Each structure stands twice: as C-alpha cells, then as structure tokens.
C-alpha cells in the first residue's frame, strides 16, 4: 500500500531512517510500502512537533539526541487522524523506505486531496534516480515501530497501525499538505554540516600525529634538546631567555614582570619586543641556561603541533572528514611561509587562533558554556603571546562578531524570528570577553607607555616600507624550502626582505584550495563560507604586501593611519599567518572532494583502500612541500668563571647579534645587563655600544662608570652568529687587541680565565662623562 509523505526537511545532514543525508539536500520524500491491504485507520500517539522524516529504528544518538527526548507525549492537537498511506494491490514482506533526493514538488498530486483515498499514481520517483540504499525493517516488530516527522524545529511521532498506516491528525496533515510547494529550480538556502562527534580517541590520535610531525620535520633536534637550537643563534636564543624571565618574574616579582633584567636601567624592557607571557608558566620548572634551552625546544615543537591540532579540529567542526581535516592541519602547520618564520616563536605560535575558533564555533553550535569559555580563554592566551598575532586575531574576532550580529539582525525579518542564546551562554560570553579584554589591556599598557617615552619605538613609514614587498612576494618561497626554494629564486630576488616577504602558499595547497573554492560536485562548505575564506585570503595577501602594492602605499596606508594599533606593526607580512589558515581550510575542502571522487571510482573497481591511500599521499605532499630544511647549531654556554659575577655586567663584543647571546647567558641568575635585543633603537644603548670601540681606554671606562657597569667580560672566542648587516657593528672590533691593552691608571682590575678576560670597574670620576 505505497504512499508518499511529502515533507520539507528542517536540517540538512539529518538522518532519515539509518541513512545520513547529504548537506544541502533540503527536500526529501519518503515512499512507504505497506504490509497489508486494509484501509482502516486508527488514532495513535501524536505530538505536534514537526521537522524532517525519520524512523525510530537506528536513530543517531549524536546528531539527534535532543529529538529522542522530544518523541514522547500524547496527541497535542486532539484532532481527527488521517492515514497518509494508500493501498496497493500487492504485499511487501518488509517495510521499504526509499529515500530520494527529488525536489519537494515531485509526485505531490496523489496527496492533493487528503480525505479521498486514491491509488498511488506513478510519478518521477519510479525512475531509477535514487542513489541511497533501502533500509529493511522486519515485519514482526511492525506494530511497535515509530516514525518521527520533523518540520520547522518541531517533531511529530507517528505510530504504525497493525495494517501499516501511519496516522497524522487532520489539522496537521492539512498544514503539511497545503504548504506551497517551491519549484524544482528554486534555490534553497544552504546549511552548514552538523557539529560532529569527536571522541577522545580521535583527539588523542590527532595530538600524537601532530607531535610526531613536529619531531620528524625538526629531526634530529629532539636528540639534542640541551645543546642545540633551530634554526639559528639569532632570535631563538633571545626568546629562550625571554620565556625564562617571564616564568621567573611570575614566581618572584609578578607586579614588576615587564621590568626585565636587560637594558639596565631602562624600565619595561620586556615590552621592547613581543612578551610571550602565555609561555611563562612553562618556566616554573628548571633554572639556568640549559633548562631555558630545553624549554624553548619543547615549546618550539609544541607550536608546530598545536597548529596542526587546532586546524584539524576546526576543519572537523566545519564538516570535513578525518583525512580532509588532516589536510587542513598539515596545510596550516606546514605552510611554506611558516618555515621562513621558524626563528620567531611568537609568529609560528598561531595554533591558538585555530583552536580558539574551533572551541567558540563548537560551543555556540552545541550550546556548551564550557566550550565557549574555553574558546575565550584560549583567545586570551593567544593574545598574551604578543601583538604580532594578537592584533590580527583581535580584528578577526571583531569581524566575525559583526557578521554574527548582522545575520542575527537579518533573522528578525524571517518568519522564524531571531534565534536566542540561553542565559548561561550569554553570561559565559560576557565573562570570556571580559577576560580577553583584561589580558589585552594588561599587555597593551606597557607597550603604549614605551611608545610614548621612546620616539624610536613608533614605526615610521620608512621602516614599514623596508619590510614591504610587491606582488612578486606572492610567488616567492623561502630559500629553506626544499621544493619551491629554488624554483622561486627569481621572484625572491625581487623582494627586499628574503625571510619576511615570501608568501607563496605552495603548489599543492594552491591547487587544493582552488578545488575547494570551486566546490564542483558538491562541497561540504556552503557557498558563503567558501567565498568568505577566499575574501580572507585576498585581504590578508594584500595587507601582507604592506606599502609595496601601490606607489602611494594603499590600501595598507589606511590601516596604518586609521586602524587602532596598526601603526605599531613593523612587518606587514606577518598578516599572512591568518591567510595561511584560510588557505588550509579551503585546501581541506578540496582534499575531501578529491578523496570522495576517487573513493567512488575505487569502489566501482574494487579498490576500497584507494581513498585512504590518496589521503595519505596528500598529507605527505602538504608536509613535504612546506617543511623546510632547518639548521640546528650548537648553542654556546657561559663559562663557569662567568657565573656569579657582580652586576650590572656587560659582555663584549657588543652588537645586535652578540647581545642576544648575552641575554641568554644572563638566564643564570638574571643579573642586570645594559644591552639586549629590541625591535627599535634605544639612544642610551647605542651610546654605550659606540663607546666601546677603544675599550679599555679612559673614555670607555668613564662611560661604563656613568652607566653604572661594575663588571665587563671580554670574550676572545665567539661562535658564528647571524649578522645584522647595516644595523650594528661589533665593539670592540678586535677583541685580541683589546685584551692586550694596558689598564694602568684606569682604576680597573683584570683577570684572564681561559678565553675570557674579566674586568672589574672600580669607583672613579663617573661625572666626567657627558
């Protein structure tokens, strides 16, 4: 006794029977083959809560947990029940549910008169266009079976009568059947994929894979944690000191955390570069230079791992399968741009951006206050690492919030009305935003004060132009890139900064992103989401070029002049970090389309392992083209004779490169030093450095007394350090000649221990220096 129950499905991706429908297919029909010829009808248990079509058997406990709880009660309408199934002249041994992808208007004529029973008329559904298999339900349990009908957020449970008819109140049937039917060509609003269930085992495996990839791509660094560092002896060794200082200050003097031991006697010296406050708790364990080095190397691997984990989870929340989400993680964590910033921990530590977006999105979709709070806490932690990424992430969060408000406002014009958040989510959101704001303000205050007291701390247009690049940067990859470094050498020669202006996204990432953007054959992403990601890539790419896109510096000049905080950005290219996340999300969509297409072909040819093989190849390709060759130099350690000397202490020779090492040495005791490495020039520090050219002579000794320096350590042997061409010169230039000079009459005592010459500066006429 076949019949048709024509309904509009409320939520795409919902289960019908035991089958999961494809996203974007919003109109379904159900063809019910009855067991008998009886025409009797019987009122059954009914609830007036209607949305899609489901059978009680095989309900997905994850996607429909809330509907199971609603499928209870009695006839909410108290109206006459009408059978919606019509008799036929044959019997079926089982109940057949043929779920088709046809438009709502197909085959609706047989049910146009709900109170007159007519034989089922063959319609378009008899054509073999159904691509989903039939669910078989045994007949002995028929009287106990239940069908659930959903429509517009409500649910209606239908019980089957002994003759197989499914009962529905007359008023409800009228509402269903008299609803205007859209034409097949009518465009229906796309829906996002439902929030997936993520088991602990999956999250654990993702974390393990992320850590293994970090170990493999930095091999053999894991074998030399206490002695080596990646990729050079420049910023990484300074960052090792920085994290150690933050942890030390948090434990011993949290109220003066930004008053670091470097750049004595200048206050707020931690704000002379990105603070990395969020990594401070890692320094609660261990002390000294070796512990600082081990700690840094572990955080270095953690940063790559978190990028993979966060991007994977975000891709899963957007509806991607595991292999495709893995492609998102690999494309984000190992984007070719990232290897150029491997020496800047505060730049590669962008995994918190993806993780926070995942937690916030999942929390609001599932109504979980815990996830929402966790998302805001991770957001605050990301900002605490520094404003290099914190500024662009804050703008991203602001833009997403404005879009959400805009959609909420537009929803007020629809018949359904504006959605409402539970009070607990509103409270958690307000608390999370407050925490985010407090962290941002706490960190911004010392930077604002430094900017007001040090004129050189403000980024001039000339300085920003030095780190800007033309469109050639979009096709240039780092020289460390194994795959694209040589191929893009010509384009790389056209950019000013070879490690700050190389934005080639990678060939495989680019191809997958284009496939994901096109969405040919049906994408898991909505059209708006794909266009939004493409707009994000375009915006980040343009802003990353800085003043180099046009002669007048526009459009970046608008950001520099009017966007709060943007005039403090020295390197525009780091905006491309967010662009790599957008690239990765589109590449994941492209990878999923490829895997599904290849999987369908492989199934027809009995090659069921082909999708997994293709997914593995894509993951290897994405990691391989992005993970560059990183050097692992041995890090020098302070000599035993240098530990415990009275401060303030100055290590010589001094320049921008060597002073990073001296900062690292000061981790043993955090004695005060007058130098360090900052992102801007400090007049007093330049004056002190410049006065050491003739050391040890009367002029240099008087200058040391003027600045309160008690001890000088002259290093006769220096490791090979990355130079800073045009910005700093080592003073004194010849350490051996300086060590041979007499100190008679200078009020200085000199001791030589191995390759060190230690000078103790006695009291003298400090006022002579001007």
Secondary structure, 3 states (H helix, E strand, C coil): CCEEEEEECCCCCCEECCEECCCCCCEEEEEECCCCCCCCCCCCCCCCCCCCEEECCCCCCCCCHHHHHHCCCCCCCCCCEEECCCCCCCCCCCEEEEEECCCCCCCCHHHCCCCCCCCCCCCHHHCCCCCCCCEEECCCCHHHCEEEEEECCEEEEEEECCCCCEEEEHHHHHHHHCCCCCCCCCCCCCCCCCCCCCCHHHHHHHHHHHHHHHHHHCCCHHHHCCCECCCCCCHHHHHHHHHHHHHHHHHHCHHHCCCCCCCCCCCCHHHHCCCCHHHHHHHHCCCCHHHHHHHHHHHHHHHHHHHHHHHHHHHHHCCCCHHHHHHHHHHHHCCHHHHHCCCCHHHHCCHHHHHHHHHHHHHHHHCCHHHHHHHHHHHHHHHHCCHHHHHHHHHHHHHHHHHHHHHHHHHCCCCCCCCCCCHHHHHHHHHHHHHHHHHHHHHHHHHHHHHHHCHHHCCCHHHHHHCCCCHHHHHCCCCCCCCCCCCCHHHHCCCCCCCCCCCCCCHHHHHHHHHHHHCCCCCCCCHHHHHHHHHHHHHHHHHHCHHHCCCCCCCHHHHHHHCCCHHHCCCHHHHHHHHHHHHHHHHHHHHHHHHHHHHHHHHHCCCCCHHHHHHHHHHHHHHHHHCCCCCCCECCCCCHHHCCCCCCEEEECECCCHHHHHHHHCCCCCCCCCCCCCCCCCHHHHHHHHCCCCCCCHHHHHHHHHCCCCEEEEECCCCCCCCCCCCCCCECCCHHHHHHCCCCCCCEEEEEECCEEEEEECCCCHHHCC
